[in-house]
Amino acid sequence: MRGITKRFGDLVANDHIDITVEPGEVHALLGENGAGKSTLMNQLYGLLQPDEGEILVDGEKKVFRSPRDAIAAGIGMVHQHFMLVPVFTVAENIALGAEEVRGGPLGFLDRRRNRKDVLETSQRYGLPVDPDALVENLPVGAQQRVEIVKALTRDVDLLILDEPTAVLTPQETDELLAVMRSLAETGKSIVFITHKLREVKAIADRITVIRRGRTVGTATPDTSEDELAALMVGRDVSLEVAKEPAQPQGEVLEVAGLIVDDDRGVRAVDGVDLTVRAGEVLGIAGVQGNGQTELVEAIMGLRPARSGTIQLEGESLIGKSTKQVLRSGVGYVPEDRSLDGVVKDFSVAENLVLDMYDRPPYGSAFKLNPKAIAVNAAERVEQFDIRVSSPQSAVGNLSGGNQQKVVVAREMSRPLRLFIAAQPTRGVDVGSIEFIHKQIIHERDNGTAVLVVSSELDEVVGLADRIAVMYRGRVLAIVSPDTPREEIGLLMAGITGTNDEEDGQ
Amino acid sequence: MTTEVAPPEKKEEEPKRETFISLFLQNLWSANTVTVTFLSIFLALVIGAVLIVISDSQVLSYFEYFTSRPSDALNASWDLISQAYADLFKGAIFDPAAFQAWFDGTGTWQAAFGPISETLTYAAPLVFTGLSVAIAFRGGLFNIGGQGQAVIGCVTGGVVGFAVGLPVGLHLLVALLAGFLGGALWGFLPGLLKARTGAHEVITTIMLNYIATLFLSWLILQNGVRDPDRTDAISKTIESSAQLPALPSPLRVHLGIVLAVVATAVVAWLLNKSPFGFELRAVGVNPPAAKTAGMSVAKTYTLLMVIAGGLAGLGGAVQVLGTADKLTAQVAGNIGFDGLLVALLGRNKPWGTLLAAILYGALRAGGNLMQVDAGISLELVTVLQALIVIFIAAPALVKAIFQLRAARSARLGTTMAKGW
């Protein structure tokens, strides 16, 4: 790609970017959210057309009007948000867009051949998928494998992976990295979009760092993480979470024998016992979909508990409405920010009082107090370093990191006994991650009990004073953050060592 | 995909010299939605003009020798179109001749203000039904049931109007309140069903429309409701103590339009200044976030439908107590469904809805004169209303026709188009 420039209105998303990918190479595209990585790759995949510049494939100039052109030229892409039809089977999803037919002009779908192709491809590249499973029933990791297999069945030479590890366990990530490695060995090129430095160092042959739409440097994998982070952010950042040892006080949250079902009526939380003490961070590690979401929703009154108890300083939360739970001094950062955390069409100011709008000083049962809401917004924007042109602009215009700061600011702007943060830094840039982590530790040091749920092991290890590992709705073990990562990783995969057997259930 | 790294040639864009005119045009062309609304109305009038010509056989016959003498056809078309639209204006806003007559002493002031009175008379119930749809829509509900709610409002308001004896003043208040409550009940049912069972409000409100309409047809034939002195299906006359005060005859405009303005202000306050409005707007755009923030989505839906239904019911009551003074099977006309279009035209904003309702009223009032004077069918007005709505529903089309700058992005956005 040569001199690629793409503008959205006044915003220059890509500014004369040059990038070359060699055959058999894993090329990491590193940059913060909103740096323009995905925009660049969407142009390569034909989803967007560059305003300037050209794309050359094997030395030949190409114009991609649509992904179909790109696929024809041997370029495949796996998006950050999967493009799968949930109610179709794996094989159907893989066939979608390139359905194999038989019977000549009649064009019957050839499901058998399609199924066979899926199995062949998945075996050839060591990506196990069940062709008959419905996609909606698969965990995210498996859905991603489906996406990759789908791209591979199109015989692509270059595979673009947009933030592929965001949803994976450490083990799954390792597996994916191994798959990428073996794909590269068969001569396929891979562009790996990410902002995770560890993975870049583990897999990439070459690293291109993009900041604010420009290439700011290329690096080799032996560059240190700190240097890469500084390149990405444009200043030095600390990747470690700096904190003092915790000073735990009395127990604030006590969960005992909790059983919760998910939306389909399947048991998601299967007898969980937990305690969180004031002034400590309890981290919940685990692959997504092992009951963490349902556990937190049950505590928040968003999902009924089938049995068990949840107590906040001795007071039962079972059967209370979400509003009552929030009012009793619980702060909650939901895991799906754009769905549950903010109302994108609302202004920053409105989002900052989303769960306090009918209480003084922001309003009463009958009237809002726009002045108090505005004052609050100005303060929070300042205090939490929310980068926004005006508190009156819609939250949807903010970057992921700033949206998350809005949520965190809102939840921390009242006296708390318990702070629950689910995936607090998902889709958040490095600079904001640092800031949000500091705020969480600050809240802990103020004597609040903190529960952090994250599928990023680094994050849990960095923040937590104790780590509970969840697997299939149970807490397999509660370990110290000093436990070797491999051991925690094994627990996340449900493999308990002999030592942990008793803690297990 | 192998490329050589070539030094990027940076072309500095020459700063364009901005003149006042170009700036003005730029701002206009950047196509805010108000512009689109007005352009839609303009486009509808243009197409309406074509329809006027086509539907007139006399004028159409001039087109047979168009190539030899085009002036005949063009002049005749122009005369017809200008007469039609002049009538539309005179019938809806004011007729200079009538004013002249008033000043000269040959006419009455009533005749001078007749057109505007007609416009406001038609507009008043539409404001209520429009607000009903608009507020429901802001809360994420598509209230197709404005018609049924208005019909029930007609029934309850009307029945209180002729069957209950109360002192002047109080009677009217009670009748209006009955209209509100009747509509509110008719909104509460789908709201409750939605909140409790997830039944889609579009389906339930449409069904309730049928029930309401047929209930009205049945009711006016019953003893005690039906006018005993008449043989046709018509109810007793509403007592004067329950009628909305109106200007002296022949002017028909009544207190309803004032109530409509008050209702608009209340709805605007409710939406923007009250906690309930905050809740309903949050629920409207993102129910999961509203739920996570501790709001009760079910309660909001139910209460919202009660309010929306109540507004439509008030519209029905205003229609009966102000314009009609008896219940007939068609007493509510089409005010509920027109309310949908009015809300769309008003972009679901309270004051926008008020203006849109007045425009609709004006088209209707003007259409009457156009029919009498220029002999153009009243249906043309319906076509105009429909065209306006079509253009507004397809902003990308309007922008493309007028080459508005945002047209391209709007076209991209059509798949994501919100709501309607």
Interface residues (C-beta under 8 A of the other chain):
Chain A: M1 R2 G3 H16 D18 T20 V21 E22 I55 L56 V57 D58 G59 I75 L158 S189 M300 L302 S321 T322 K323 Q324 V325 L326 R327 Y332 P334 D336 L339 D340 G341 V342 V343 K344 D345 F346 E350 L354 D355 Y357 D358 G363 S364 A365 F366 K367 L368 P370
Chain B: M1 T2 T3 E4 V5 A6 P8 E9 K10 K273 S274 P275 G277 F278 E279 R281 A282 V285 N286 P288 A289 A290 K291 T292 A293 G294 M295 S296
